[in-house]
Amino acid sequence: MTETTSPWRGAVPIETPRLVLRELRRGDAPHIARYVGDIGVARMLAVVPLPYNEKDAETFVAAMAAINADGRGLGLAVAEKGAPDLLIGVMSFIGALPVVEIGWWFGRPYWGRGFATEAARALIAVAFREPRLDRIVAGAFFDNPASLHVQDKLGFARTGESQRHSLARRAFVRHIDTEIVRPASA
């Protein structure tokens, strides 16, 4: 077993009323490939190429395991409590303290059910357990109102706009930048 230097060691799994956020596993790769290979999902993500296959998903799982182990963040599978082995999405935060960037995606069958808000709220609470973390940045492409709505509900403030390259779109796309700062009580 690899020794970890992660400030979030021991935080996983994270449970919410309906969900479990757990370490990604190689067995998640087929689900990741299917969901992220959907143009509706991929076009809202910056670093996902299309087509996206199972080998890409295996590489992603390995990269998230390395990030989890070395303390650069947490990359987690999201599953419903009744089916903890069935990945429905991914939540992650990555960065260099005192700032990390949070991101997520969910398979199309799981959109509009409040899962992103529920999982992100739990992950943000875990992230702010690290006393050196001052703020979490996020954002979404301008044409992703669902993600921006989740960020609004979580208390993220809009800080500006930028251009981010989307591999799936093969273009630079307007990005709405947001952030949330450490609550006074955290």
MILOKE-622610 format. One record per residue (C-alpha): residue in one letter; residue number from 0; x, y, z. Coordinates in steps of 0.001 Angstrom, whole numbers. Layout:
! residues N
+----+-----+---------+---------+---------+
! aa !   i !    east !   north !      up !
+----+-----+---------+---------+---------+
!  A ! NUM !       X !       Y !       Z !
...
+----+-----+---------+---------+---------+
***
This chain:
! residues 186
+----+-----+---------+---------+---------+
! aa !   i !    east !   north !      up !
+----+-----+---------+---------+---------+
!  M !   0 !       0 !       0 !       0 !
!  T !   1 !    1322 !    3456 !    -895 !
!  E !   2 !    1964 !    5834 !    2008 !
!  T !   3 !      98 !    9091 !    1547 !
!  T !   4 !     970 !   12654 !    2449 !
!  S !   5 !   -2551 !   13856 !    1769 !
!  P !   6 !   -3998 !   16349 !    4241 !
!  W !   7 !   -7345 !   14663 !    3519 !
!  R !   8 !   -6133 !   11200 !    4512 !
!  G !   9 !   -8885 !    9281 !    6231 !
!  A !  10 !  -11707 !   11432 !    4822 !
!  V !  11 !  -12896 !    8784 !    2369 !
!  P !  12 !  -15486 !    7387 !    2026 !
!  I !  13 !  -17740 !   10414 !    2421 !
!  E !  14 !  -21425 !    9699 !    2970 !
!  T !  15 !  -24411 !   11956 !    2393 !
!  P !  16 !  -28101 !   11108 !    2839 !
!  R !  17 !  -28286 !    9504 !    -630 !
!  L !  18 !  -24707 !    9130 !   -1829 !
!  V !  19 !  -21305 !    7698 !   -1092 !
!  L !  20 !  -18143 !    9364 !   -2411 !
!  R !  21 !  -15421 !    6725 !   -2572 !
!  E !  22 !  -12049 !    6066 !   -4144 !
!  L !  23 !  -12170 !    5413 !   -7869 !
!  R !  24 !  -11468 !    1819 !   -8917 !
!  R !  25 !  -10271 !     261 !  -12142 !
!  G !  26 !  -13703 !   -1382 !  -12381 !
!  D !  27 !  -15247 !    2100 !  -12709 !
!  A !  28 !  -13572 !    2612 !  -16095 !
!  P !  29 !  -16416 !    1182 !  -18243 !
!  H !  30 !  -18957 !    3486 !  -16562 !
!  I !  31 !  -16640 !    6485 !  -16867 !
!  A !  32 !  -16045 !    5754 !  -20555 !
!  R !  33 !  -19772 !    5410 !  -21245 !
!  Y !  34 !  -20811 !    8577 !  -19405 !
!  V !  35 !  -17906 !   10807 !  -20425 !
!  G !  36 !  -18098 !    9507 !  -23984 !
!  D !  37 !  -21531 !   11160 !  -24202 !
!  I !  38 !  -21112 !   14455 !  -26097 !
!  G !  39 !  -23561 !   16098 !  -23685 !
!  V !  40 !  -21172 !   15410 !  -20803 !
!  A !  41 !  -17846 !   15769 !  -22624 !
!  R !  42 !  -18614 !   19182 !  -24125 !
!  M !  43 !  -19022 !   20652 !  -20631 !
!  L !  44 !  -15554 !   19468 !  -19551 !
!  A !  45 !  -12302 !   21146 !  -20538 !
!  V !  46 !   -9853 !   18247 !  -20681 !
!  V !  47 !  -11939 !   15412 !  -22106 !
!  P !  48 !  -11269 !   14415 !  -25704 !
!  L !  49 !  -13821 !   12792 !  -27972 !
!  P !  50 !  -13964 !    9993 !  -28665 !
!  Y !  51 !  -13327 !    8873 !  -25074 !
!  N !  52 !  -12729 !    5181 !  -24483 !
!  E !  53 !  -12134 !    2718 !  -21674 !
!  K !  54 !   -8339 !    3105 !  -21919 !
!  D !  55 !   -8776 !    6877 !  -21410 !
!  A !  56 !  -10927 !    6107 !  -18367 !
!  E !  57 !   -8307 !    3729 !  -16927 !
!  T !  58 !   -5677 !    6463 !  -17322 !
!  F !  59 !   -8010 !    8900 !  -15551 !
!  V !  60 !   -8567 !    6479 !  -12640 !
!  A !  61 !   -4791 !    6028 !  -12237 !
!  A !  62 !   -4219 !    9801 !  -12343 !
!  M !  63 !   -6850 !   10391 !   -9659 !
!  A !  64 !   -5284 !    7679 !   -7465 !
!  A !  65 !   -1925 !    9469 !   -7709 !
!  I !  66 !   -3511 !   12829 !   -6827 !
!  N !  67 !   -5291 !   11275 !   -3842 !
!  A !  68 !   -2065 !    9670 !   -2623 !
!  D !  69 !     262 !   12640 !   -2924 !
!  G !  70 !   -2048 !   15221 !   -1384 !
!  R !  71 !   -2758 !   17373 !   -4437 !
!  G !  72 !   -6472 !   16806 !   -3912 !
!  L !  73 !   -9212 !   14216 !   -3956 !
!  G !  74 !  -10760 !   12557 !   -6979 !
!  L !  75 !  -13731 !   10416 !   -6032 !
!  A !  76 !  -16402 !    8234 !   -7553 !
!  V !  77 !  -19969 !    9180 !   -6679 !
!  A !  78 !  -22432 !    6320 !   -6200 !
!  E !  79 !  -25893 !    5972 !   -4756 !
!  K !  80 !  -25912 !    4374 !   -1296 !
!  G !  81 !  -28088 !    1512 !   -2506 !
!  A !  82 !  -25559 !     653 !   -5234 !
!  P !  83 !  -22130 !    1776 !   -3951 !
!  D !  84 !  -20242 !    -108 !   -6658 !
!  L !  85 !  -22101 !    1618 !   -9516 !
!  L !  86 !  -20414 !    4920 !  -10381 !
!  I !  87 !  -22847 !    7660 !  -11419 !
!  G !  88 !  -20378 !   10557 !  -11540 !
!  V !  89 !  -17081 !   11977 !  -10329 !
!  M !  90 !  -16273 !   14776 !   -7861 !
!  S !  91 !  -12788 !   16162 !   -7415 !
!  F !  92 !  -10759 !   19019 !   -6102 !
!  I !  93 !   -7176 !   19570 !   -7148 !
!  G !  94 !   -4675 !   22335 !   -6540 !
!  A !  95 !   -1885 !   23791 !   -4482 !
!  L !  96 !   -2821 !   25098 !   -1068 !
!  P !  97 !   -4165 !   27617 !    -188 !
!  V !  98 !   -6438 !   27225 !   -3264 !
!  V !  99 !   -8008 !   24180 !   -4911 !
!  E ! 100 !  -10336 !   23870 !   -7888 !
!  I ! 101 !  -13452 !   21732 !   -7574 !
!  G ! 102 !  -15117 !   20026 !  -10498 !
!  W ! 103 !  -17666 !   17330 !  -11219 !
!  W ! 104 !  -19625 !   15491 !  -13825 !
!  F ! 105 !  -22515 !   13036 !  -13717 !
!  G ! 106 !  -23833 !   10565 !  -16255 !
!  R ! 107 !  -26839 !   11870 !  -18164 !
!  P ! 108 !  -29315 !    9497 !  -16410 !
!  Y ! 109 !  -28430 !   11214 !  -13108 !
!  W ! 110 !  -28896 !   14842 !  -14166 !
!  G ! 111 !  -31497 !   17018 !  -12480 !
!  R ! 112 !  -31764 !   14935 !   -9302 !
!  G ! 113 !  -29734 !   17139 !   -6944 !
!  F ! 114 !  -26783 !   14765 !   -6797 !
!  A ! 115 !  -24180 !   17378 !   -7785 !
!  T ! 116 !  -25323 !   19778 !   -5068 !
!  E ! 117 !  -25410 !   17056 !   -2417 !
!  A ! 118 !  -22014 !   15597 !   -3303 !
!  A ! 119 !  -20294 !   18968 !   -3772 !
!  R ! 120 !  -21591 !   20249 !    -432 !
!  A ! 121 !  -20058 !   17213 !    1294 !
!  L ! 122 !  -16754 !   17470 !    -584 !
!  I ! 123 !  -16452 !   21194 !     182 !
!  A ! 124 !  -16948 !   20476 !    3893 !
!  V ! 125 !  -14153 !   17890 !    3762 !
!  A ! 126 !  -11867 !   20228 !    1814 !
!  F ! 127 !  -12236 !   23014 !    4371 !
!  R ! 128 !  -11098 !   20651 !    7156 !
!  E ! 129 !   -7609 !   21498 !    5874 !
!  P ! 130 !   -6715 !   24702 !    7778 !
!  R ! 131 !   -4338 !   25914 !    5050 !
!  L ! 132 !   -7152 !   25990 !    2469 !
!  D ! 133 !   -8434 !   29553 !    2006 !
!  R ! 134 !  -10715 !   29222 !   -1019 !
!  I ! 135 !  -12119 !   26864 !   -3598 !
!  V ! 136 !  -12439 !   27991 !   -7195 !
!  A ! 137 !  -14806 !   26562 !   -9760 !
!  G ! 138 !  -16770 !   27647 !  -12787 !
!  A ! 139 !  -18479 !   26343 !  -15862 !
!  F ! 140 !  -18756 !   27022 !  -19532 !
!  F ! 141 !  -21293 !   29776 !  -20224 !
!  D ! 142 !  -23726 !   27284 !  -21756 !
!  N ! 143 !  -23833 !   25038 !  -18681 !
!  P ! 144 !  -26516 !   26716 !  -16555 !
!  A ! 145 !  -27091 !   23561 !  -14491 !
!  S ! 146 !  -23538 !   23604 !  -13125 !
!  L ! 147 !  -23658 !   27341 !  -12510 !
!  H ! 148 !  -26960 !   26871 !  -10654 !
!  V ! 149 !  -25338 !   24250 !   -8404 !
!  Q ! 150 !  -22496 !   26666 !   -7678 !
!  D ! 151 !  -24975 !   29436 !   -6852 !
!  K ! 152 !  -26819 !   27127 !   -4416 !
!  L ! 153 !  -23521 !   26251 !   -2722 !
!  G ! 154 !  -22605 !   29909 !   -2184 !
!  F ! 155 !  -19984 !   30353 !   -4901 !
!  A ! 156 !  -19590 !   33955 !   -6051 !
!  R ! 157 !  -18927 !   34840 !   -9665 !
!  T ! 158 !  -15491 !   36403 !  -10013 !
!  G ! 159 !  -15200 !   36971 !  -13746 !
!  E ! 160 !  -14900 !   35261 !  -17086 !
!  S ! 161 !  -12082 !   33549 !  -18910 !
!  Q ! 162 !  -11532 !   31478 !  -22006 !
!  R ! 163 !  -10871 !   27772 !  -21526 !
!  H ! 164 !  -10080 !   25278 !  -24197 !
!  S ! 165 !  -12510 !   22394 !  -24542 !
!  L ! 166 !  -10915 !   19329 !  -26120 !
!  A ! 167 !  -14323 !   17860 !  -26978 !
!  R ! 168 !  -15416 !   21066 !  -28739 !
!  R ! 169 !  -11957 !   21686 !  -30206 !
!  A ! 170 !  -12341 !   25371 !  -29375 !
!  F ! 171 !  -11861 !   28006 !  -26717 !
!  V ! 172 !  -15119 !   28590 !  -24870 !
!  R ! 173 !  -16271 !   31383 !  -22562 !
!  H ! 174 !  -15979 !   30214 !  -18960 !
!  I ! 175 !  -17731 !   31752 !  -15946 !
!  D ! 176 !  -15281 !   31769 !  -13010 !
!  T ! 177 !  -16506 !   31362 !   -9417 !
!  E ! 178 !  -15100 !   30895 !   -5932 !
!  I ! 179 !  -16081 !   30246 !   -2358 !
!  V ! 180 !  -13918 !   31375 !     543 !
!  R ! 181 !  -13393 !   29600 !    3821 !
!  P ! 182 !  -16385 !   30219 !    6072 !
!  A ! 183 !  -15553 !   32011 !    9314 !
!  S ! 184 !  -16721 !   28945 !   11249 !
!  A ! 185 !  -14531 !   26474 !    9323 !
+----+-----+---------+---------+---------+
***
